[in-house]
Amino acid sequence: MKKPYVRIACAIYDNLELLAMRGTEQTIIYNDEGAVKETRSKIVDIFTKEKSEFLRLENDMVIRLDHLISVGDLKIEGTC
């Protein structure tokens, strides 16, 4: 069963939007069902679906924002 979505801190969300606008490739570390994984890609979209927020990457990967650990130098900590 999926855990309920937990909104990330508003300042973090704003920084993710800036990274998407800049179009720079980032190292993205995230939690995938208990396993820590890493990918490298550009953020092409941030969107909401069924009351959860997601990143869409240039490599077509989609990651729920509350599964993020870090994006580049940005640590994903705190809630909104």
N, C-alpha and C positions, 0 to 999 in steps of 0.2 A: 504494500500500500504506500502511495506517495505521501510524503510529509507535507503539511500545509505550507504554503508559500509565506516567507518572512521577508518583508520589504527591506532592501538595503538602505543604508544612510543616504539621505538626499544629496549630500555633498559628493558622495561616491558616484551616485547616478549621474550627477552633473559632469563629473570628470570623465566618466565613460562616454557620455555624449560628445565631449571635446575630443576624445581619442577617435571616435567614429568620424567626426568632421575633419580631423587632420588626415585621416586615411593612412596612418603609419602602422606598419606591421608590429605586433606585440606578442610577447610570450604570455600565454594565458594558462594559469594553473587553476584547476577546478576539481571538485569532488564528484565522482561518478559512482553512485551507489556504494560509497565507502572506500573506493579506491581513488587515490590522488593521481590525476592525469595532467599532462601538459601538451599544449599545441601551440603553434605559431601561425598567426594569421592577422588580417585586418578586420576590424569591426565594420560591418556594412549596414547594420540596422540594430536598433533597440526597439522592441515592441512588446505589447501586452496581449496575452491570450488567456482566456478563462481565469482572469484575476491574478495571473502570474506574469512577471516580466522576464524577458529573454534577450540574449545577444544572438544575432545572426552573423556568422563570420564569412569571410570571402571564400573559404573552403567548403561552404554550405553547412557547416556544423552549427547547431543551435544549442545554447547553454542557458539554463535558468540562472538568473542573476544571484539568487541566494545559494547557488552551488559554487560560485566563484571564490577562489582563495586570493588570487592576485592577477592583475593585468599589468604587464610591464612592471614599473616601480610602485604601482598603486596597490596597496593592501586593502582587501575588502573586509572591513570590520564595522560593526555597529548597524543599527537599524534606524529607520526614519521615524 
